[in-house]
Amino acid sequence: MPGTAFTRRALLPALSAALGVLALALPAATPAHAQLQLRIGSGAFQPMPIAVADFAGDASLGTLVASVITNNLRRSGYFTPLEKARFPESPSFDAAPNFEAWKGAGVQALVTGRVGRDGSGRLTVAFRLWDVASGQQMAGQQYGTDVANARRTGHLVSDAVYTKITGLGPWFDSRVAFVDESGPKENRRKRLMVMDQDGANVRALTGGGDVAVVAPRYSPAGQDIAFMTQATGQQPKVQMIDLETGQRQTVGNFASMSASPRFSPDGRRLVMSVQQGGNADIVTVDLASKAQKPITQGLAIDTSPTYSPDGSQIVFESDRGGSQQIYVMGADGSNPRRISFGEGSASQPAWSPRGDLIAFTRQRKGGFAICVMKPDGSGERVLTEGFHNESPTFAPNGQYVMFFRDPGGQGGGKLYMVDITGKVEQPVPTPSYASDPTWSPLLAGR
């Protein structure tokens, strides 16, 4: 979180003579890494069996950190954590595990750790990742932080383990903002909320006085969230909220409705849709100068604009061709071209942080699918399909897409995430009904 300092260091062999048998682990780790690597895209993919031992030291905090790591790795869909009842031993952090025993339990990777306090009372959390087959240490790190951030160190360790084994980028140390919906369906109370990506540490950002809170999006720095809001008797408008102070401000001076805000990659501009009579144009607003610049103009509804990661292009949806479809244009509005084809309509595009994919909602035959395609429109794939799925948003590493699903009736929406292979789908816990998720950037270093 902003203002929170983390320190970290690798657990290298030279750190301490007390490491004993571990002292020779890292130099021989390279061959083991090739053996331990998990190949996500293979047709015969199977989650990797892994064990996460309770961290030694402070018993309550050690159990907490280990449970966060276990839950994260399980929810990723790429790991199957071993149940504690099947552990062949309680491994020590300062001695090599009994690798033969762990092999017998069917485990390929083992995480051990320790939680303690330094002389100033700050929390220290250290971990080791072991390749069970080779008996080699694959990774080791120590983190120093305030005790209140014990849970977050579990996310940092999860990211270190996940990236080392899969070769993919980190994503556990992130948050999700969403629209919380409570009460009867005909009179829902809607509030903007934020939580850790695993559903913990939920807090409300708005008080529920808004008739509508829609389409939140994080700034690249993770400090602000832009969203559309409507108060009773007022025109819908785009606002920004500061996550530290809670201060809200309206963005743009428009006489008509503004909606679907998205930040530029450098965080200096917002791009949004502004109603023009019966049509809607895409407009950019410079957050420093407040200058407004329309970049589409015509007899169409252009909305849901999103920048490419390098800021050179914008993907958006438009009905200019007769039905709502996905288009890509230069960031200045030049050279608009349609990229979605096929049956039904396409809407709500979201560009992957990696730049390789665009996620979107496809509506056809009474159903809603969350799909991905390449930025040129090729390679379209359905990740998940059902009665009502909407509002895709990418994880910071571009490997997962979060969305909401509404089953209809008197119930409400719930959040889910699916990986870009479509093989892993998981519910995302929220306090009540939820919609319109937006994934934050990584928190580390912010």
Buried (B, 14 or more C-beta within 10 A) or exposed (E): EEEEEBEBEEBEBEBEEEBEEBBEBBEEBEEBBEEBBBEBEEEEBEBBBBBBBBBBBBEEBBEBBBBBBBBBBBBBBBBBBBEEEEBBEEBEBBEBBEBEBBBEBEBBBBBBBBBBEEEEEBBBBBBBBBBBBBBBBBBBBBBBBEEEBBBBBBBBBBBBBBBBBBEBBBBBBBBBBBBBBBEEEEEBBBBBBBBBBBBBEBEEBBEBEBEBBBBBBBBBEBBBBBBBBBEEEEEBBBBBBBBEEEEBEEBBEBEEBBBBBBBBBEBBBBBBBBBBEEBBBBBBBEBEEEEBEEBBEEEBBBBBBBBBBEEEBBBBBBBBEEEBBBBBBEBEBEEBEBBBEEEBBBBBBBBBBBEBBBBBBBBEEEEBBBBBBEBEBEEBEEBBBEEBBBBBBBBBBBBBBBBBBBEEEEEBBBBBBBBBBBBBBBEBBBEBBBBBBBBBBBBBEB
